Amino acid sequence: MAAEASPPGAGLPPRLLEGYEAFISGRFLADRRRFEELSAQGQTPQTMIISCCDSRVAPEAVFNAGPGELFVLRNVAALLPPYEPDDHYHGASAALEYAVMALKVTDIVVLGHGQCGGVQAYAEIAADPHAPRLSHSDFVGDWIKMLGPAAERLGLPPDPDDRSYVERLEFEAVKQTLVNLRTFPMVQVLEHHRHLRLHGLLFRIMDGRLFELDEASGVFNPVGDGAYAAAFGEPRF
């Protein structure tokens, strides 16, 4: 006797199947015309977001964005490697190139966040290279080495148990991705001619605060104070 076929979607985690069904009957139905336009006309986002893979930081949710509005690249610790035109695979650089050269985005936003596991891991490894962790030859260990220059700018011994140190490194990580972005010739040229703007932001998970980098002073300042105060009272920094 032949086994009965499982219904389509039965192998998915139940949360995903339920979410898709809710999406079809809710948001997709409400935005159906928008999806049809995107299908027929293609995507024309004006903004690229470079964000962390952390499941708690979803750029579309943070910026209340609809379909087709944001071109999002998510990597560990919201990092982007510098310009390296060699024969290795460069998924992050390819995404950047496509956003800038094909989609012609006008803004690139680096979105770091508080309580970043990648930044915490770098601090732990830097403090004790011999501590048990992911192997020295793994992908994560090599990837977060990009935080080295950011840590050097702090000028302090790495202390993974010092939350203030890790928080400062989270802000410096955003600056480092901006530095790396500017090693790409296409970014240099477009920014010089004011066809492209770069922004550094940090989202704090614990209270929803968003901070923007003032590159002239190197300081991150809170944004959206009016909306925050209306929702929660006086802003907390």
Secondary structure by P-SEA (a helix, b strand, c coil): cccccccccccccaaaaaaaaaaaacccccaaaaaaaaaaccccccbbbbccccccccccccccccccccbbbbccccccccccccccccaaaaaaaaacccccccbbbbccccccaaaaaaaaaaacccccccccccaaaaaaccaaaaaaaaccccccccaaaaaaaaaaaaaaaaaaaaccaaaaaaaaaccbbbbbbbbbcccbbbbbbcccccbbbbcaaaaaaaccccccc
